[in-house]
């Protein structure tokens, strides 16, 4: 291989997500980057055409289709999902012939990537975020596919410690796992910004996320109502979009919640102003592989009350900032702490910066390209 050219890297994703733009841009500065995606999902209104914000990358939508799936819990919609089936990845990979490939799931797309890597003897990295909690109820077919891929793939990137723990249960040696961290573009959140909303009374408790059952918003509304009925005054601001918004607004009225405000999804570039409208972020998710809203709130200086079911919880927060949203008494007690200003500010030193993660990825990918296929050297 010639050493006087930039390595070619293909990155395969479902959708181009706003939180990843800075990281993708960082990789595009170091590699000849082809970013392949399966097209926007219709429940992500503000994510359209984000590829144009990544300079120096060739961003292409591969041919394929999406299957809408709604997971239900107790007969109610819990987590609307889109399954991407994108055969067009094959054509793009063999046309581009990258020196290395990154794919961020364990499904159809990763099978394509591994096929390419096997035929061309190029390294394939599987970027994984699932945790023991998020994966505990997957079906037999998906479990079998996970095991197949875990035996086939040699190079792994995890979102953090909780993802590493899950990968190791599949029999993947820790030495093959590059433990990164899920990150956001810190430049968007560290600069001063005027609050997007003015609410009274203070404090303002903020929730950011889709209005779906998975996010635990129903539990938040019930806990907030209990705290208000004890005589505590505060405002509740909920920002996002999703199919359950009207139902949740109706529930807030039934609970006689006061000072509650629902706002639609915001432009990712304006989210710093949303966080600076509040005094504390409440993140009551019932299942999240990470939870980037926690990173964003931390960077804006907000204390965060984080669900134990978020993949980021123990990596980013001390025990007194973590709670179980499924325990009503514990949830109410922690909301009292939030209203009283007793939720501690998170330690920013726990966050890895985008540039740190880019450097980590670049070193590992370059080493894997130079390393002979079959080597068992640990990633670092």
C-alpha positions in Angstrom: 0.0 0.0 0.0 1.3 3.4 -0.8 2.2 5.5 2.2 1.9 8.9 0.6 -1.9 8.9 0.3 -4.6 9.3 2.9 -6.3 6.1 4.0 -9.8 5.5 2.7 -12.5 5.0 5.3 -16.1 4.0 4.8 -18.5 4.8 7.6 -21.9 3.0 7.4 -24.9 4.4 9.4 -28.7 4.3 9.4 -29.0 8.1 9.5 -26.7 11.1 9.8 -27.4 12.3 13.3 -26.6 15.9 14.4 -24.7 14.9 17.5 -22.2 13.0 15.3 -21.4 15.9 12.9 -18.3 17.1 14.7 -16.9 13.6 15.0 -17.6 12.8 11.4 -15.9 16.1 10.4 -12.9 15.1 12.5 -12.6 11.8 10.7 -13.0 13.5 7.3 -9.9 15.6 8.1 -7.8 12.5 8.7 -9.2 10.1 6.1 -10.7 10.1 2.7 -14.2 9.5 4.2 -17.2 8.0 2.5 -20.2 8.3 4.8 -23.0 6.0 3.7 -26.5 6.2 5.2 -29.9 4.7 4.6 -31.9 7.9 4.4 -33.7 10.1 6.9 -36.5 8.7 9.2 -39.8 10.5 9.2 -39.8 10.9 13.0 -36.6 13.0 12.9 -37.9 16.2 11.4 -34.9 18.3 12.2 -32.3 15.8 10.9 -32.9 16.3 7.1 -29.9 17.1 4.9 -27.3 17.1 7.7 -24.7 15.6 5.5 -24.0 19.0 3.9 -22.6 20.1 7.3 -19.7 17.7 7.0 -16.9 19.3 5.0 -14.5 17.1 3.1 -16.7 14.0 3.4 -18.4 12.3 0.5 -21.9 11.7 2.0 -24.2 9.4 0.1 -27.5 7.7 0.6 -27.4 4.1 -0.4 -30.3 2.4 -2.0 -32.6 0.5 0.3 -35.8 0.7 2.3 -37.1 1.1 5.8 -39.5 -1.1 7.8 -41.4 0.7 10.5 -41.8 -1.3 13.7 -43.5 -0.2 16.9 -42.5 -2.0 20.1 -45.3 -2.2 22.6 -45.4 -2.6 26.3 -48.7 -3.5 28.1 -50.5 -2.9 24.8 -49.1 0.7 24.4 -46.6 2.0 21.9 -43.2 2.2 23.7 -40.5 2.6 21.1 -41.2 3.4 17.4 -38.3 2.1 15.3 -37.2 2.0 11.7 -35.3 -1.1 10.5 -33.1 -0.2 7.6 -32.5 -2.8 4.8 -29.9 -1.2 2.5 -28.5 -3.5 -0.2 -27.0 -0.5 -1.9 -24.2 -0.5 0.6 -22.6 -3.4 -1.3 -22.2 -1.4 -4.6 -20.8 1.6 -2.8 -18.2 -0.4 -0.8 -16.8 -2.3 -3.7 -16.7 0.8 -5.9 -15.0 2.9 -3.2 -12.7 0.1 -2.0 -11.9 1.5 1.4 -8.9 0.5 3.5 -11.1 0.2 6.5 -14.8 0.2 7.3 -16.8 1.2 10.4 -20.4 0.1 10.8 -22.5 1.0 13.9 -24.8 -1.9 14.6 -25.1 -5.7 14.6 -27.5 -6.4 11.7 -27.8 -6.4 7.9 -25.4 -3.5 7.4 -22.7 -5.1 9.4 -23.0 -8.4 7.6 -22.4 -6.4 4.3 -19.4 -4.7 5.9 -17.9 -8.0 7.1 -18.5 -9.6 3.7 -16.5 -6.8 2.1 -13.7 -7.1 4.8 -13.5 -10.9 4.3 -13.3 -10.6 0.5 -10.8 -7.7 0.4 -8.9 -8.6 3.6 -9.6 -5.1 5.0 -10.3 -4.4 8.7 -13.9 -3.8 9.7 -14.8 -2.1 13.0 -18.2 -2.6 14.6 -19.3 0.4 16.6 -21.7 -0.7 19.3 -23.8 1.0 22.0 -26.1 -1.7 23.4 -25.9 -2.5 27.1 -26.9 -5.5 29.2 -30.1 -3.6 30.0 -31.1 -2.6 26.5 -30.3 -6.0 25.1 -31.9 -8.2 27.8 -35.2 -8.8 25.9 -34.0 -9.3 22.3 -35.5 -12.2 20.5 -33.8 -15.5 19.5 -33.2 -14.4 15.9 -31.4 -11.2 17.0 -29.5 -13.0 19.7 -28.3 -15.6 17.1 -27.2 -12.8 14.7 -25.3 -11.1 17.6 -23.4 -14.3 18.3 -22.6 -14.8 14.6 -21.2 -11.2 14.2 -19.3 -11.5 17.5 -17.5 -14.5 16.1 -16.8 -12.9 12.7 -15.8 -9.4 13.6 -12.4 -8.8 15.1 -12.4 -5.0 15.8 -14.9 -3.3 18.1 -15.7 0.2 19.3 -17.9 0.6 22.3 -19.9 3.7 23.5 -18.4 3.3 27.0 -18.1 0.8 29.9 -21.7 -0.4 29.8 -21.4 -1.3 26.1 -18.0 -3.0 26.7 -19.6 -5.1 29.5 -22.3 -6.3 27.1 -19.8 -7.2 24.3 -17.7 -9.2 26.7 -20.8 -11.4 27.5 -20.7 -12.4 23.9 -17.2 -13.7 24.4 -15.4 -10.8 22.8 -12.0 -10.3 24.5 -11.6 -6.9 26.1 -8.4 -6.5 24.1 -10.3 -6.3 20.9 -12.7 -3.5 22.2 -11.7 0.1 21.8 -13.7 1.8 24.5 -14.6 5.3 23.4 -17.5 7.4 24.6 -20.6 8.8 23.0 -20.0 12.4 22.4 -21.5 15.7 21.1 -20.0 18.8 19.5 -19.0 20.6 22.7 -18.5 23.8 20.7 -22.3 24.1 20.4 -22.9 24.0 24.2 -19.9 25.8 25.8 -20.5 29.2 24.3 -22.9 31.7 26.0 -26.5 31.7 24.8 -29.6 33.6 25.7 -32.4 31.4 27.1 -34.9 30.2 24.5 -37.7 30.3 27.0 -38.6 32.4 30.1 -40.5 30.4 32.7 -41.7 31.2 36.2 -41.6 30.1 38.9 -38.1 28.9 39.2 -36.5 26.4 39.3 -37.2 25.1 35.9 -37.0 21.3 35.5 -36.2 20.4 31.9 -36.8 17.2 29.9 -35.4 16.9 26.3 -36.3 13.9 24.2 -38.9 12.3 22.0 -42.5 12.0 23.4 -42.6 8.2 23.5 -43.0 5.6 26.2 -39.4 4.6 26.3 -38.4 8.1 27.6 -40.3 7.8 30.9 -42.1 11.1 30.5 -45.4 9.7 31.9 -43.5 8.7 35.1 -42.0 12.2 35.2 -45.4 13.9 35.0 -46.7 11.8 37.8 -43.7 12.4 40.1 -43.8 16.1 39.3 -47.5 16.2 40.2 -46.9 14.5 43.5 -44.1 17.0 44.4 -46.3 20.0 43.4 -49.2 18.6 45.5 -46.9 18.7 48.5 -46.7 22.5 48.0 -43.4 22.8 46.2 -43.3 25.4 43.4 -41.4 24.9 40.1 -41.9 24.9 36.4 -41.6 21.9 34.1 -40.4 22.3 30.5 -40.6 19.4 28.1 -39.0 19.8 24.7 -39.2 17.3 21.8 -41.5 15.7 19.2 -43.2 12.4 19.0 -46.4 10.5 18.7 -47.4 10.7 22.4 -47.3 14.4 22.8 -51.1 15.0 22.9 -51.6 12.1 25.2 -49.0 13.4 27.6 -50.4 16.9 27.5 -53.8 15.4 28.4 -52.2 13.5 31.3 -50.6 16.7 32.6 -54.1 18.3 32.7 -55.6 15.3 34.4 -52.9 15.4 37.1 -53.6 19.1 37.6 -49.9 20.0 36.9 -49.2 23.7 37.1 -46.5 25.6 35.3 -45.9 22.9 32.7 -44.9 23.7 29.1 -44.6 21.5 26.1 -42.4 22.7 23.2 -41.7 21.0 19.9 -38.4 19.7 18.7 -35.7 22.4 18.2 -32.9 22.9 15.7 -29.9 21.1 17.0 -27.8 24.3 16.6 -30.2 26.1 19.0 -30.3 23.6 21.8 -27.8 25.4 24.0 -30.4 28.1 24.4 -32.9 25.5 25.5 -30.7 24.1 28.2 -29.9 27.6 29.4 -33.7 28.1 30.0 -33.6 25.6 32.8 -32.0 24.9 36.2 -31.7 21.1 36.1 -32.2 18.3 33.5 -34.4 15.4 34.4 -33.5 12.3 32.3 -36.0 9.5 33.3 -35.4 7.1 30.4 -36.4 3.5 30.7 -33.9 2.3 28.2 -31.1 4.2 26.4 -27.8 2.9 25.1 -26.3 6.2 26.2 -28.3 9.5 26.4 -26.6 12.4 24.7 -28.9 14.9 26.3 -26.9 14.3 29.5 -23.7 15.3 27.7 -25.3 18.4 26.3 -26.8 19.5 29.7 -23.4 19.0 31.4 -21.6 21.1 28.9 -24.2 23.9 29.5 -23.5 23.8 33.2 -26.8 22.1 34.2 -27.0 19.6 37.1 -28.5 16.3 35.7 -30.8 13.8 37.5 -30.1 10.7 35.4 -32.0 7.4 35.2 -30.1 4.3 36.1 -31.3 2.8 32.8 -29.2 5.2 30.7 -25.9 3.7 29.4 -24.1 6.9 30.4 -25.3 6.9 34.0 -22.4 5.4 36.0 -19.8 6.7 33.6 -20.8 10.3 33.9 -22.6 10.8 37.3 -22.0 10.1 40.9 -24.5 7.9 42.8 -26.5 10.9 44.2 -27.2 12.0 40.6 -28.7 8.6 39.6 -32.2 7.3 40.3 -34.7 4.6 39.3 -37.7 6.1 37.5 -39.7 2.9 37.9 -39.6 3.4 41.7 -42.2 6.2 42.3 -41.0 7.0 45.9 -37.4 7.2 44.7 -38.4 9.4 41.8 -40.4 11.8 44.0 -37.6 12.0 46.5 -35.1 12.9 43.8 -37.4 15.5 42.3 -37.7 17.1 45.7 -33.9 17.3 45.7 -34.0 18.9 42.2 -36.5 21.5 43.3 -34.4 22.3 46.3 -31.2 22.7 44.2 -29.5 19.7 45.8 -28.7 17.8 42.6 -24.9 18.1 42.2 -23.3 19.5 39.1 -21.6 16.7 37.1 -17.9 16.4 36.9 -17.0 17.6 33.4 -13.7 15.8 33.6 -15.7 12.5 33.1 -16.5 13.7 29.5 -14.2 12.8 26.7 -13.9 15.5 24.0 -14.7 15.0 20.4 -11.1 15.6 19.5 -9.9 13.0 22.0 -12.3 10.4 20.6 -11.3 11.3 17.0 -7.6 10.8 17.9 -8.4 7.5 19.6 -10.3 6.2 16.5 -7.7 7.4 14.0 -4.8 5.7 15.8 -6.8 2.4 16.2 -8.0 2.4 12.5 -4.5 3.2 11.2 -3.0 0.4 13.3 -5.6 -2.1 12.1 -4.8 -1.3 8.5 -1.1 -1.8 9.0 -1.6 -4.9 11.2 -1.8 -8.2 9.3 -5.2 -9.9 9.2 -5.3 -12.4 12.0 -3.1 -10.5 14.4 -4.4 -10.5 18.0 -2.8 -7.2 19.1 -4.9 -5.4 21.6 -6.5 -2.1 20.5 -5.7 1.0 22.5 
